[in-house]
Amino acid sequence: MRALRLSVWLLASSAFAGEVVALPEGRFAPLFGLDVGQTAFPVGAFGLDVRPVSRGEFAEFLAAAPQWAKAKAPRALVDDGYLASFSSKQPKVPVTQVSYFAARAYCEWKGGRLPTTLEWEYAAAADETRKDASREADFAKRILDWYGKPNRADDLEQPGSPRNVYGVEALHGLIWEWTDDFNALFVSGDNRQDGDSNSKFMCGAGATGSARREDYAAFMRYGMRSSLTPRSTLPRLGFRCAYAARRTP
């Protein structure tokens, strides 16, 4: 039987290519989506960028795919704020003001994809020593403290949350991040009546422990995602990529 290689590897296709860490398969209970009696979703093993995509990395993408340059990107795929403050300076700073379409195109160019919301929340629930600290009061307070800090122009130079037990960092306290199914909560009554699998995101049993103070940070993330359209670009909105898990022979 082939075993997952749970390690950090480097993508060699770019001078700015960053670290990617392999996350093991597991189970996770997100804030929304569980059916009555369901305690968690299975999460398959996957790779994830250690840090958000940087300006330097995105500049390489623009050189290879000039159709995504600020002046050339189709207006149907980006709004007026797309790359409004993008600069070649500070190449290690996370790129922001990138639409969902542009973020997805970058990840495909890099050989990956955007993480699902479940994968992102699974990774973000870990702290430095615990795989799931999402319901722990001390961890919740730290996240809320990060989220509550006023935003300043130089904040993007900060490290963000420290590397967690999986080896991923800056999931909190730096920027918001796109997920592949960021708008999965937008489900109509017709979807539910038709038996659409996404209907559970809007059913009354969708929230797990929603009255807990520890869930407030997750509410903030889901609320932010629900405010977006695929064309949206924000000064604090960036992304990182996910990848198929590597396997050893």
SEGUZA-52219 format. One record per atom (N, C-alpha, C): residue number from 1; residue in one letter; atom name; z negated, x negated, y negated. Coordinates in steps of 0.2 Angstrom, whole numbers, plus 2048, in hexadecimal, padded with zeros to 3 digits. Layout:
N
 num residu atome   Z   X   Y
 NUM      A    CA   Z   X   Y
...
end
This chain:
249
 num residu atome   Z   X   Y
   1      M     N 800 7FC 806
   1      M    CA 800 800 800
   1      M     C 800 7FC 7FA
   2      R     N 804 7FD 7F5
   2      R    CA 804 7F9 7EF
   2      R     C 7FF 7FB 7EA
   3      A     N 7FC 7F6 7E7
   3      A    CA 7F6 7F7 7E3
   3      A     C 7F8 7F6 7DB
   4      L     N 7F5 7FA 7D7
   4      L    CA 7F6 7FA 7D0
   4      L     C 7F3 7F3 7CD
   5      R     N 7F7 7F0 7C9
   5      R    CA 7F5 7EA 7C6
   5      R     C 7F2 7EB 7C0
   6      L     N 7EB 7EC 7C0
   6      L    CA 7E7 7EE 7BA
   6      L     C 7E6 7E8 7B6
   7      S     N 7EA 7E6 7B1
   7      S    CA 7EA 7E0 7AD
   7      S     C 7EE 7E1 7A7
   8      V     N 7ED 7DC 7A3
   8      V    CA 7F1 7DC 79C
   8      V     C 7F7 7D8 79D
   9      W     N 7FD 7DA 79B
   9      W    CA 803 7D7 79B
   9      W     C 806 7D7 794
  10      L     N 80B 7D2 793
  10      L    CA 80E 7D2 78D
  10      L     C 816 7D4 78E
  11      L     N 818 7D8 789
  11      L    CA 81F 7DA 789
  11      L     C 823 7D4 786
  12      A     N 828 7D1 789
  12      A    CA 82B 7CB 787
  12      A     C 831 7CD 783
  13      S     N 833 7D3 782
  13      S    CA 839 7D4 77E
  13      S     C 839 7D3 777
  14      S     N 834 7D2 774
  14      S    CA 833 7D1 76D
  14      S     C 82E 7CC 76B
  15      A     N 830 7C9 765
  15      A    CA 82C 7C4 762
  15      A     C 825 7C7 760
  16      F     N 825 7CD 75F
  16      F    CA 81F 7D0 75C
  16      F     C 81C 7D5 762
  17      A     N 81F 7D4 768
  17      A    CA 81C 7D8 76E
  17      A     C 815 7D7 76F
  18      G     N 811 7DD 76F
  18      G    CA 80A 7DC 770
  18      G     C 808 7DD 777
  19      E     N 801 7DD 778
  19      E    CA 7FE 7DE 77F
  19      E     C 7FF 7E5 781
  20      V     N 7FF 7E6 788
  20      V    CA 7FF 7EC 78B
  20      V     C 7FA 7EC 790
  21      V     N 7F6 7F1 791
  21      V    CA 7F1 7F1 796
  21      V     C 7F2 7F7 79B
  22      A     N 7F1 7F5 7A1
  22      A    CA 7F1 7FA 7A6
  22      A     C 7EB 7FE 7A7
  23      L     N 7EC 805 7A6
  23      L    CA 7E6 809 7A7
  23      L     C 7E6 80C 7AE
  24      P     N 7E1 80D 7B2
  24      P    CA 7E1 80F 7B9
  24      P     C 7E1 817 7B9
  25      E     N 7E3 81A 7BF
  25      E    CA 7E3 821 7BF
  25      E     C 7DC 823 7BF
  26      G     N 7DB 82A 7BD
  26      G    CA 7D4 82C 7BD
  26      G     C 7D5 834 7BB
  27      R     N 7CF 837 7B9
  27      R    CA 7CF 83E 7B7
  27      R     C 7CB 83E 7B1
  28      F     N 7CE 843 7AD
  28      F    CA 7CB 844 7A6
  28      F     C 7CB 84B 7A4
  29      A     N 7C6 84D 7A0
  29      A    CA 7C5 854 79E
  29      A     C 7C6 854 796
  30      P     N 7CC 856 794
  30      P    CA 7CE 856 78D
  30      P     C 7CA 85C 78A
  31      L     N 7CB 85C 783
  31      L    CA 7C7 862 780
  31      L     C 7CB 868 781
  32      F     N 7D2 868 782
  32      F    CA 7D5 86E 783
  32      F     C 7D9 86E 789
  33      G     N 7DB 873 78D
  33      G    CA 7E0 873 792
  33      G     C 7DD 875 799
  34      L     N 7D7 875 79A
  34      L    CA 7D4 876 7A1
  34      L     C 7D4 87D 7A2
  35      D     N 7D6 87F 7A8
  35      D    CA 7D5 886 7AA
  35      D     C 7CE 888 7AC
  36      V     N 7CC 88E 7AD
  36      V    CA 7C6 890 7AF
  36      V     C 7C4 88D 7B6
  37      G     N 7BE 88A 7B6
  37      G    CA 7BC 886 7BC
  37      G     C 7BF 87F 7BD
  38      Q     N 7C4 87D 7B9
  38      Q    CA 7C6 876 7B9
  38      Q     C 7C2 872 7B6
  39      T     N 7C1 86C 7B8
  39      T    CA 7BC 867 7B5
  39      T     C 7C0 861 7B2
  40      A     N 7C6 860 7B4
  40      A    CA 7C9 85A 7B2
  40      A     C 7D1 85A 7B4
  41      F     N 7D5 856 7B0
  41      F    CA 7DC 855 7B2
  41      F     C 7DC 84E 7B6
  42      P     N 7E1 84D 7BB
  42      P    CA 7E2 846 7BD
  42      P     C 7E7 843 7B8
  43      V     N 7E5 83C 7B7
  43      V    CA 7E9 838 7B3
  43      V     C 7EC 832 7B7
  44      G     N 7F3 832 7B7
  44      G    CA 7F6 82C 7BB
  44      G     C 7F5 826 7B7
  45      A     N 7F5 820 7BB
  45      A    CA 7F5 81A 7B8
  45      A     C 7FB 819 7B3
  46      F     N 7FA 815 7AE
  46      F    CA 7FF 814 7A9
  46      F     C 7FD 80E 7A5
  47      G     N 802 80B 7A2
  47      G    CA 801 805 79D
  47      G     C 801 808 796
  48      L     N 7FD 805 791
  48      L    CA 7FC 807 78B
  48      L     C 7FC 801 786
  49      D     N 7FF 801 780
  49      D    CA 7FF 7FC 77B
  49      D     C 7F7 7FB 77A
  50      V     N 7F5 7F4 779
  50      V    CA 7EE 7F3 777
  50      V     C 7ED 7F5 770
  51      R     N 7F2 7F4 76C
  51      R    CA 7F1 7F6 765
  51      R     C 7F7 7FB 763
  52      P     N 7F6 7FE 75D
  52      P    CA 7FC 802 75B
  52      P     C 802 7FE 759
  53      V     N 808 800 759
  53      V    CA 80E 7FD 757
  53      V     C 80D 7FA 750
  54      S     N 80F 7F4 74F
  54      S    CA 80E 7F1 749
  54      S     C 815 7F1 744
  55      R     N 814 7F0 73E
  55      R    CA 81A 7EF 73A
  55      R     C 81F 7EA 73C
  56      G     N 81C 7E4 73F
  56      G    CA 821 7DF 741
  56      G     C 825 7E2 747
  57      E     N 822 7E5 74C
  57      E    CA 825 7E8 752
  57      E     C 82A 7ED 750
  58      F     N 828 7F1 74B
  58      F    CA 82D 7F7 749
  58      F     C 833 7F4 745
  59      A     N 832 7EE 741
  59      A    CA 837 7EB 73E
  59      A     C 83C 7E8 743
  60      E     N 83A 7E6 748
  60      E    CA 83F 7E3 74D
  60      E     C 843 7E9 750
  61      F     N 840 7EF 751
  61      F    CA 843 7F5 753
  61      F     C 848 7F7 74E
  62      L     N 847 7F7 748
  62      L    CA 84C 7F9 743
  62      L     C 852 7F4 743
  63      A     N 850 7EE 744
  63      A    CA 856 7E9 744
  63      A     C 85B 7EB 74A
  64      A     N 858 7ED 750
  64      A    CA 85C 7EE 756
  64      A     C 85F 7F5 755
  65      A     N 85B 7FA 752
  65      A    CA 85E 801 751
  65      A     C 85E 803 74A
  66      P     N 863 800 746
  66      P    CA 863 802 73F
  66      P     C 863 809 73D
  67      Q     N 865 80D 742
  67      Q    CA 866 814 740
  67      Q     C 85F 817 73E
  68      W     N 85A 814 740
  68      W    CA 853 816 73F
  68      W     C 850 813 738
  69      A     N 854 80F 734
  69      A    CA 852 80D 72E
  69      A     C 850 813 729
  70      K     N 84C 811 724
  70      K    CA 84A 817 720
  70      K     C 850 81A 71D
  71      A     N 855 817 71B
  71      A    CA 85B 81A 717
  71      A     C 860 81D 71C
  72      K     N 85F 81C 722
  72      K    CA 864 81E 727
  72      K     C 862 823 72C
  73      A     N 85B 824 72D
  73      A    CA 858 828 732
  73      A     C 85A 830 730
  74      P     N 85D 833 735
  74      P    CA 85F 83A 734
  74      P     C 859 83E 731
  75      R     N 85B 842 72C
  75      R    CA 856 846 729
  75      R     C 853 84C 72D
  76      A     N 857 84D 733
  76      A    CA 854 852 737
  76      A     C 84E 84F 73C
  77      L     N 84E 849 73C
  77      L    CA 849 845 740
  77      L     C 843 842 73C
  78      V     N 844 842 736
  78      V    CA 83E 83F 732
  78      V     C 83D 843 72B
  79      D     N 837 843 728
  79      D    CA 837 846 722
  79      D     C 837 841 71C
  80      D     N 836 843 716
  80      D    CA 837 83F 710
  80      D     C 832 839 710
  81      G     N 82D 839 714
  81      G    CA 828 834 713
  81      G     C 829 82E 718
  82      Y     N 82F 82F 71C
  82      Y    CA 830 82A 722
  82      Y     C 831 823 71F
  83      L     N 82C 81E 722
  83      L    CA 82C 817 720
  83      L     C 82C 816 718
  84      A     N 829 81B 715
  84      A    CA 829 81A 70D
  84      A     C 825 814 70B
  85      S     N 820 811 70E
  85      S    CA 81D 80B 70C
  85      S     C 81E 806 711
  86      F     N 823 806 715
  86      F    CA 824 801 71A
  86      F     C 826 7FA 717
  87      S     N 823 7F5 719
  87      S    CA 825 7EE 716
  87      S     C 825 7E9 71C
  88      S     N 828 7E4 71B
  88      S    CA 828 7DE 720
  88      S     C 822 7DA 71F
  89      K     N 81E 7DB 71A
  89      K    CA 818 7D8 719
  89      K     C 813 7DA 71E
  90      Q     N 80E 7D6 71F
  90      Q    CA 808 7D8 724
  90      Q     C 80B 7DB 72B
  91      P     N 80F 7D7 72E
  91      P    CA 812 7D9 734
  91      P     C 80E 7DB 73A
  92      K     N 807 7DA 73A
  92      K    CA 803 7DC 73F
  92      K     C 7FF 7E2 73E
  93      V     N 800 7E5 737
  93      V    CA 7FD 7EB 735
  93      V     C 801 7F1 739
  94      P     N 7FD 7F6 73B
  94      P    CA 801 7FC 73F
  94      P     C 806 7FF 73A
  95      V     N 80C 800 73D
  95      V    CA 811 804 73A
  95      V     C 80F 80B 739
  96      T     N 810 80F 733
  96      T    CA 80E 816 732
  96      T     C 814 819 72F
  97      Q     N 813 81F 72D
  97      Q    CA 818 823 72A
  97      Q     C 81F 823 72F
  98      V     N 81D 824 735
  98      V    CA 823 824 73A
  98      V     C 823 82B 73E
  99      S     N 828 82E 73E
  99      S    CA 829 835 741
  99      S     C 828 834 749
 100      Y     N 827 83A 74C
 100      Y    CA 827 83A 753
 100      Y     C 82D 838 756
 101      F     N 833 83A 753
 101      F    CA 839 838 756
 101      F     C 83A 831 756
 102      A     N 838 82E 750
 102      A    CA 839 826 74F
 102      A     C 834 823 754
 103      A     N 82E 825 755
 103      A    CA 829 822 759
 103      A     C 82C 822 760
 104      R     N 82E 828 762
 104      R    CA 831 829 769
 104      R     C 837 824 76A
 105      A     N 83B 823 765
 105      A    CA 841 81F 766
 105      A     C 83F 818 767
 106      Y     N 83A 816 763
 106      Y    CA 837 80F 763
 106      Y     C 835 80E 76B
 107      C     N 830 812 76D
 107      C    CA 82D 811 774
 107      C     C 833 811 779
 108      E     N 838 815 779
 108      E    CA 83E 815 77D
 108      E     C 841 80E 77D
 109      W     N 842 80B 777
 109      W    CA 845 805 776
 109      W     C 841 7FF 779
 110      K     N 83B 800 779
 110      K    CA 836 7FB 77C
 110      K     C 835 7FC 783
 111      G     N 838 801 786
 111      G    CA 837 802 78D
 111      G     C 832 806 78F
 112      G     N 82F 80A 78A
 112      G    CA 829 80E 78C
 112      G     C 82A 816 789
 113      R     N 825 819 787
 113      R    CA 825 81F 785
 113      R     C 81F 820 781
 114      L     N 81E 826 77D
 114      L    CA 818 828 77A
 114      L     C 813 82A 77F
 115      P     N 80D 829 77F
 115      P    CA 808 82B 783
 115      P     C 807 833 783
 116      T     N 805 836 788
 116      T    CA 804 83D 788
 116      T     C 7FD 83E 784
 117      T     N 7FB 844 782
 117      T    CA 7F5 845 77F
 117      T     C 7EF 843 784
 118      L     N 7F0 846 78A
 118      L    CA 7EB 844 78F
 118      L     C 7EA 83D 790
 119      E     N 7EF 839 790
 119      E    CA 7EF 832 791
 119      E     C 7EB 82F 78B
 120      W     N 7ED 831 785
 120      W    CA 7EA 82E 77F
 120      W     C 7E3 82F 77F
 121      E     N 7E1 836 780
 121      E    CA 7DA 838 780
 121      E     C 7D6 834 786
 122      Y     N 7D9 833 78C
 122      Y    CA 7D6 830 791
 122      Y     C 7D4 829 78F
 123      A     N 7D9 825 78C
 123      A    CA 7D8 81E 78A
 123      A     C 7D3 81E 784
 124      A     N 7D3 823 77F
 124      A    CA 7CF 823 77A
 124      A     C 7C8 825 77B
 125      A     N 7C6 828 781
 125      A    CA 7C0 82A 783
 125      A     C 7BB 824 785
 126      A     N 7BE 81F 786
 126      A    CA 7BA 819 789
 126      A     C 7B8 815 783
 127      D     N 7B1 812 784
 127      D    CA 7AF 80D 77F
 127      D     C 7AF 807 782
 128      E     N 7AB 802 780
 128      E    CA 7AB 7FB 782
 128      E     C 7A8 7FA 789
 129      T     N 7A4 7FF 78C
 129      T    CA 7A1 7FE 792
 129      T     C 7A2 805 797
 130      R     N 7A4 80A 794
 130      R    CA 7A5 810 798
 130      R     C 7AC 813 798
 131      K     N 7AE 815 79E
 131      K    CA 7B5 818 79E
 131      K     C 7B6 81F 79A
 132      D     N 7B0 823 79A
 132      D    CA 7B0 829 797
 132      D     C 7AA 82A 793
 133      A     N 7AA 828 78D
 133      A    CA 7A4 829 788
 133      A     C 7A5 82F 783
 134      S     N 7AA 833 785
 134      S    CA 7AC 838 780
 134      S     C 7A6 83D 77F
 135      R     N 7A2 83E 783
 135      R    CA 79D 843 782
 135      R     C 796 840 781
 136      E     N 796 839 77F
 136      E    CA 790 836 77E
 136      E     C 78F 836 776
 137      A     N 789 838 774
 137      A    CA 787 838 76D
 137      A     C 788 832 769
 138      D     N 787 82C 76C
 138      D    CA 788 826 768
 138      D     C 78F 824 767
 139      F     N 793 826 76C
 139      F    CA 79A 824 76B
 139      F     C 79D 829 766
 140      A     N 79B 830 767
 140      A    CA 79E 835 762
 140      A     C 79C 833 75B
 141      K     N 796 831 75A
 141      K    CA 794 82F 753
 141      K     C 798 82A 750
 142      R     N 799 824 754
 142      R    CA 79E 81F 752
 142      R     C 7A5 821 750
 143      I     N 7A8 825 754
 143      I    CA 7AE 828 752
 143      I     C 7AE 82C 74C
 144      L     N 7A9 830 74B
 144      L    CA 7A9 834 745
 144      L     C 7A8 830 73F
 145      D     N 7A4 82B 740
 145      D    CA 7A3 826 73A
 145      D     C 7A9 823 738
 146      W     N 7AD 821 73D
 146      W    CA 7B4 81E 73C
 146      W     C 7B8 823 738
 147      Y     N 7B9 829 73B
 147      Y    CA 7BD 82E 738
 147      Y     C 7BB 830 731
 148      G     N 7B4 82F 730
 148      G    CA 7B2 831 729
 148      G     C 7B2 82C 724
 149      K     N 7B5 826 725
 149      K    CA 7B5 821 720
 149      K     C 7BB 823 71B
 150      P     N 7BA 822 715
 150      P    CA 7C0 823 710
 150      P     C 7C6 81E 712
 151      N     N 7CC 821 711
 151      N    CA 7D2 81D 712
 151      N     C 7D3 818 70C
 152      R     N 7D5 812 70D
 152      R    CA 7D7 80E 708
 152      R     C 7DD 80A 70A
 153      A     N 7E1 807 705
 153      A    CA 7E7 804 706
 153      A     C 7E7 7FF 70B
 154      D     N 7E1 7FB 70B
 154      D    CA 7E0 7F5 70F
 154      D     C 7DD 7F7 716
 155      D     N 7DC 7FD 718
 155      D    CA 7D9 7FF 71E
 155      D     C 7DD 7FD 724
 156      L     N 7E3 7FD 723
 156      L    CA 7E8 7FB 729
 156      L     C 7E7 7F4 72B
 157      E     N 7E4 7F0 727
 157      E    CA 7E3 7E9 729
 157      E     C 7DD 7E8 72E
 158      Q     N 7D9 7EE 72E
 158      Q    CA 7D3 7EE 732
 158      Q     C 7D4 7EE 739
 159      P     N 7CF 7EC 73E
 159      P    CA 7D1 7EC 745
 159      P     C 7D0 7F3 748
 160      G     N 7CD 7F8 745
 160      G    CA 7CC 7FE 749
 160      G     C 7C7 7FD 74E
 161      S     N 7C6 802 753
 161      S    CA 7C1 802 758
 161      S     C 7C2 7FC 75D
 162      P     N 7BD 7F9 75F
 162      P    CA 7BD 7F3 763
 162      P     C 7C1 7F5 76A
 163      R     N 7C2 7EF 76E
 163      R    CA 7C6 7F0 774
 163      R     C 7C1 7F4 779
 164      N     N 7C4 7F9 77C
 164      N    CA 7BF 7FD 781
 164      N     C 7C0 7FA 788
 165      V     N 7BC 7FD 78C
 165      V    CA 7BC 7FB 793
 165      V     C 7C2 7FA 797
 166      Y     N 7C7 7FE 794
 166      Y    CA 7CE 7FD 797
 166      Y     C 7D2 7F7 794
 167      G     N 7D0 7F5 78E
 167      G    CA 7D3 7F0 78B
 167      G     C 7D8 7F2 785
 168      V     N 7D7 7F9 783
 168      V    CA 7DA 7FB 77D
 168      V     C 7D6 7FC 777
 169      E     N 7D9 7FA 771
 169      E    CA 7D5 7FA 76B
 169      E     C 7D9 7FE 766
 170      A     N 7D5 7FF 760
 170      A    CA 7D7 803 75A
 170      A     C 7DA 80A 75C
 171      L     N 7D7 80D 761
 171      L    CA 7D8 814 762
 171      L     C 7D5 819 75D
 172      H     N 7CF 816 75A
 172      H    CA 7CC 81A 755
 172      H     C 7CB 815 74F
 173      G     N 7CA 819 749
 173      G    CA 7C8 815 743
 173      G     C 7CE 811 73F
 174      L     N 7D4 812 741
 174      L    CA 7D9 80F 73E
 174      L     C 7DF 813 73C
 175      I     N 7E2 817 740
 175      I    CA 7E7 81B 73F
 175      I     C 7E7 821 744
 176      W     N 7EB 827 742
 176      W    CA 7EC 82C 747
 176      W     C 7F2 82A 74B
 177      E     N 7F3 82C 751
 177      E    CA 7F9 82A 755
 177      E     C 7FD 830 758
 178      W     N 803 82F 758
 178      W    CA 807 834 75C
 178      W     C 806 834 763
 179      T     N 806 83A 766
 179      T    CA 807 83B 76E
 179      T     C 80D 83E 76F
 180      D     N 80F 83E 775
 180      D    CA 816 841 777
 180      D     C 816 848 777
 181      D     N 810 84B 779
 181      D    CA 810 853 779
 181      D     C 80B 855 773
 182      F     N 80B 852 76D
 182      F    CA 806 853 768
 182      F     C 806 85B 766
 183      N     N 80B 85E 767
 183      N    CA 80C 865 765
 183      N     C 80B 86A 76B
 184      A     N 808 868 771
 184      A    CA 807 86C 777
 184      A     C 803 872 775
 185      L     N 7FF 872 770
 185      L    CA 7FB 878 76F
 185      L     C 7FF 87E 76C
 186      F     N 805 87C 76A
 186      F    CA 809 882 767
 186      F     C 80C 886 76C
 187      V     N 809 88B 76F
 187      V    CA 80B 88F 774
 187      V     C 80A 896 772
 188      S     N 810 89A 773
 188      S    CA 810 8A1 771
 188      S     C 80D 8A6 776
 189      G     N 80C 8AC 774
 189      G    CA 809 8B1 779
 189      G     C 80F 8B2 77F
 190      D     N 815 8B1 77D
 190      D    CA 81A 8B2 782
 190      D     C 81A 8AD 787
 191      N     N 818 8A6 785
 191      N    CA 818 8A1 78A
 191      N     C 812 8A3 78F
 192      R     N 80D 8A5 78D
 192      R    CA 807 8A7 791
 192      R     C 80A 8AD 796
 193      Q     N 80D 8B2 793
 193      Q    CA 80F 8B7 797
 193      Q     C 814 8B5 79D
 194      D     N 818 8B0 79B
 194      D    CA 81E 8AE 79F
 194      D     C 81B 8A9 7A4
 195      G     N 814 8A7 7A4
 195      G    CA 812 8A2 7A9
 195      G     C 813 89B 7A7
 196      D     N 814 89A 7A1
 196      D    CA 816 893 79F
 196      D     C 810 88E 7A0
 197      S     N 811 889 7A3
 197      S    CA 80B 884 7A5
 197      S     C 807 882 79F
 198      N     N 80A 882 799
 198      N    CA 806 880 793
 198      N     C 802 885 790
 199      S     N 802 88B 793
 199      S    CA 7FE 891 791
 199      S     C 7F7 88F 791
 200      K     N 7F4 88B 795
 200      K    CA 7ED 88A 796
 200      K     C 7EA 886 78F
 201      F     N 7EF 883 78B
 201      F    CA 7ED 880 785
 201      F     C 7EA 885 780
 202      M     N 7EC 88B 781
 202      M    CA 7EA 890 77C
 202      M     C 7E6 896 77F
 203      C     N 7E4 895 785
 203      C    CA 7E0 89B 788
 203      C     C 7D9 89A 786
 204      G     N 7D5 89F 786
 204      G    CA 7CE 89F 784
 204      G     C 7CA 899 788
 205      A     N 7CC 898 78E
 205      A    CA 7C8 893 792
 205      A     C 7CA 88C 790
 206      G     N 7CF 88B 78B
 206      G    CA 7D2 884 78A
 206      G     C 7CD 87F 788
 207      A     N 7C8 881 784
 207      A    CA 7C3 87C 781
 207      A     C 7BE 87A 786
 208      T     N 7BD 874 787
 208      T    CA 7B7 872 78B
 208      T     C 7B1 86F 787
 209      G     N 7AC 873 787
 209      G    CA 7A6 870 783
 209      G     C 7A7 871 77C
 210      S     N 7AB 876 77A
 210      S    CA 7AD 876 773
 210      S     C 7A8 876 76E
 211      A     N 7A2 878 770
 211      A    CA 79C 879 76B
 211      A     C 798 873 76A
 212      R     N 79A 86D 76E
 212      R    CA 796 867 76E
 212      R     C 798 863 768
 213      R     N 793 860 764
 213      R    CA 794 85C 75E
 213      R     C 799 856 760
 214      E     N 798 854 766
 214      E    CA 79C 84E 769
 214      E     C 7A3 84F 769
 215      D     N 7A5 856 769
 215      D    CA 7AC 858 769
 215      D     C 7B0 858 763
 216      Y     N 7AC 857 75D
 216      Y    CA 7AF 858 757
 216      Y     C 7B5 853 755
 217      A     N 7B4 84D 757
 217      A    CA 7B9 848 756
 217      A     C 7C0 84A 75A
 218      A     N 7BF 84C 760
 218      A    CA 7C5 84F 763
 218      A     C 7C8 855 760
 219      F     N 7C4 859 75D
 219      F    CA 7C6 85F 759
 219      F     C 7CB 85C 754
 220      M     N 7C8 857 750
 220      M    CA 7CC 854 74B
 220      M     C 7D3 852 74D
 221      R     N 7D3 84E 752
 221      R    CA 7D9 84C 755
 221      R     C 7DE 851 757
 222      Y     N 7DC 856 75A
 222      Y    CA 7E0 85C 75C
 222      Y     C 7E2 860 756
 223      G     N 7DE 860 751
 223      G    CA 7E0 864 74B
 223      G     C 7E5 860 747
 224      M     N 7E4 859 747
 224      M    CA 7E9 855 743
 224      M     C 7F0 856 747
 225      R     N 7F0 855 74D
 225      R    CA 7F6 856 751
 225      R     C 7FA 85D 750
 226      S     N 7F6 862 750
 226      S    CA 7F8 869 74F
 226      S     C 7FC 86A 748
 227      S     N 7FA 866 743
 227      S    CA 7FD 866 73D
 227      S     C 803 863 73C
 228      L     N 806 85F 741
 228      L    CA 80C 85B 740
 228      L     C 812 85F 743
 229      T     N 818 85D 740
 229      T    CA 81E 85F 743
 229      T     C 821 858 746
 230      P     N 826 858 74A
 230      P    CA 829 852 74C
 230      P     C 82C 84D 746
 231      R     N 82E 850 741
 231      R    CA 830 84D 73B
 231      R     C 82B 84A 737
 232      S     N 824 84B 738
 232      S    CA 81F 84A 733
 232      S     C 81E 842 733
 233      T     N 81C 840 72D
 233      T    CA 81A 839 72C
 233      T     C 814 839 727
 234      L     N 80F 835 729
 234      L    CA 809 834 725
 234      L     C 807 82D 724
 235      P     N 804 82C 71F
 235      P    CA 802 825 71D
 235      P     C 7FD 822 723
 236      R     N 7FA 826 726
 236      R    CA 7F5 824 72B
 236      R     C 7F7 826 732
 237      L     N 7FD 827 733
 237      L    CA 800 829 73A
 237      L     C 805 824 73D
 238      G     N 803 821 743
 238      G    CA 807 81D 746
 238      G     C 807 81E 74D
 239      F     N 808 819 752
 239      F    CA 809 81B 759
 239      F     C 808 814 75D
 240      R     N 807 815 763
 240      R    CA 807 810 768
 240      R     C 80B 812 76E
 241      C     N 80E 80E 773
 241      C    CA 812 810 778
 241      C     C 80E 810 77F
 242      A     N 810 814 783
 242      A    CA 80E 814 78A
 242      A     C 814 812 78F
 243      Y     N 812 810 795
 243      Y    CA 817 80D 79A
 243      Y     C 815 80F 7A1
 244      A     N 81A 80F 7A5
 244      A    CA 819 810 7AC
 244      A     C 814 80A 7AF
 245      A     N 80F 80C 7B3
 245      A    CA 80B 807 7B6
 245      A     C 80F 802 7BA
 246      R     N 80D 7FC 7B9
 246      R    CA 810 7F6 7BD
 246      R     C 80D 7F6 7C4
 247      R     N 811 7F5 7C9
 247      R    CA 80E 7F4 7D0
 247      R     C 80F 7EE 7D3
 248      T     N 80B 7EB 7D7
 248      T    CA 80C 7E5 7DB
 248      T     C 810 7E7 7E1
 249      P     N 814 7E2 7E4
 249      P    CA 817 7E3 7EA
 249      P     C 812 7E5 7F0
end
